[in-house]
Amino acid sequence: MSLRRRLSFSSATAIVLGLIIILTPTLLLPNQVEYSGLKNDQSIEAPKPMLTPLPRESVDQSLPLPFMFEFDLDSSYGFERKYLLHETFGTPVFVISRGESATIVVLVSSLSNNTLQVSLEKIDGLPSGISARLEFESFILKPYEQKELDLEIIISPTARTRSTPEPIWPIDAEFVQLVLRGDRCNIGTGFLLRIA
């Protein structure tokens, strides 16, 4: 083999070996390599692995609910109008005038063979000029018992109607949520309140 061919072969071999030596750490250990020589000597960090959140340490969601509650549309009184949002199903809608008060009947049903201590956790979504009061803020629910509670809604004469409807509701109304606590869990459900 001529000297010129040997030099050409040696140069090509040296280039290939050089590339292998340079690229091996990058290919085999991508998270350990820091890239430098960038503008202002900044470095690019290798991508970090995604962290999956740990499961919440709360009530076991596979267990059945200890109780439930719903709004009794037929028994509620003092409203100008009351109906379900989609006529035969959906969120209850209660219509009331300024300066008036009315009562929503709340049916709380035990689904447990244990006696439960149930209490009011919160009432969310009440704007200024509207107040609500649950008949009992704490009560005992015997196994498989159903209790009727009165939720009194009071509208001041100066209460304002919502200026623009929420995108998810086709009517001009406030969404009010009632949350009850019992047996280490909170259960909530809501209704739409419209000021006529």
N, C-alpha and C positions, 0 to 999 in steps of 0.2 A: 504494500500500500504506500502510495506516495506521501511525502511529508505534508503537502497541501491538504490531502484528503484526511490525514490523521488530525491536523489542526482543526479542520472544519468539523469533524466528528467529535473531537474533544470539546470544542466550543458549544456545540448543540447539547452534548451530554451535561456540560457544566450548567447551562441555562436551565435544563429540565431539572437537574438535581437542586439548583438554587431555588426554583419555584416550589419544589416539593418541600424543601426545608422552610421556606417562608410561609407557605400556606398550611402546613400540617397543624400548627397550634390553632389557627383560626378555624379549621375544619373539625378538628377533634375536640377542642375545648372552647366553644364559642362564648360561653359565659365568663370565661376567665381572661379574655383578651380585652385590653383597653386600646382604643384607637386614638392615636395622637397625631400631631402635625397639622391639625385643623387651624382655622383662623382663630387668633387670640389664644392659642394653645388649649382650646376646649377639647374635651374628650366625649365620645359617644358611649353611653352605657349600653351594655348588652341587654336585650329584652329580659325582663324579670318574669318568672312563672306566674300564671294567674292563680290567685288565692280563692278557694271556694269557701263561702261563709259556713261557719259551724251551725248546726241546727239550733233553733231557739230553745232555751231551757224554759219551757212554759208548760201549760197543761197539755197532757197527751191528747193530740187531736183525734186519735183513733177511738178514744173513749166517748160514749154517748153524752149528750148535753144533760146536765142535771135538771134544767128547767127551760121553759120557753115562754115568750109572751107575744101578744098581738093586740091590735086595736080593734075593738068591737064597733064597727061602723053603725050597725042597727041600733045599739043601745046608747051611743053617744048622743048628746042633746045640746041645744042652744045655738047651733050653727045655722046659717042661712041655707047652706047646702053641704052635702057630704057624699062622696062617691069614690070609686076606684079609678085610677088614672086611665086605665084601658077598658073601662066599662065593667068588665066581668073579672078582671085581675089587675094586679099591679099595686103601686103605692097608694095608700089612702090619701084623699084630698079633703081638707076641711076649709070651708069658706065662712068667714066671719066679718062683721062690720067693725069700724073703729068705735071705741067706747063700750064695746060689748064684752061679755065673758061667756064661756061655754065649757062643756065638760066632755073629755074623751074617756071612754071606759076602756081600761087596760085589763086584759085577761091574762093572768100569770098562772101557768100550769106546771106542776111538778112532774118530772119524768124519772124520778128517783124513788127508791124504796127507803131513803134516809130522810130525816127531817132537815130542812135547809133554812139557813138564816139568809134572807135576801134583803139587799139594801139598794137605795138609789145611788148610783155612781156619778151620773151627770146628765144634764139636759143640754145638748149642743144645738147651735144654730139659731138661737133666739136673738133677733136684732133689738135695738133700743125701741122701747115703747111696747114690747110684748113680753109678758112674764108667764111662767108656768109653775104650778105647784102640784106635786104628787101627794095624794091623800096620806099615805104612810111612807116615810123615808126608809123605814126598816120594818120587816115583818117576818114571821115564821111561816114556812110552807111545809105542811105535813106531807108524808109520802102520797104521791099521786093526787094531791089536792089541787083545786083550781080556785084562785082568789080573783075578785073583781076590785080594781082600784080606780079611783077617779083622778084623772089628770086635768086640773083646772087651767084653762087658758084665758088670760086677761089681756085685752087690747086697749091701750090708752087712746083717748080721743085724738092725740097728736101723732099716733103711729103712722109711718109712711109706707106706702106700697113699694115694692121693688121697682126700680126705674127700668131695668132691663132684665128680661128673663135669662136664667141660666141656660147655657147651650144644651144641657142634657134634659131640661124640662120644657115641655111645650107650653107651659102656662106661667104666668107671672106669680110666683109663690116662693115662700121660704121653705127650705128643707130642715126639719127639726128632728133631731135624733135623741131617743131616750135610751140610756144605758143602765142596766141593772147588774149588780154583782152578787154572786152566790157560789159557794163551794169552789173557791179559788179560780173562778173564771168570770169574765165580763161578757154580757150578751147585750147587743144593741139592735134596735130597729127604728125606723123613722117614718115620718109622714110629711105631707106638704100642707103648709098653712098659707092660705090666700086671704088677704085683707080686701074686702069688697069696697 
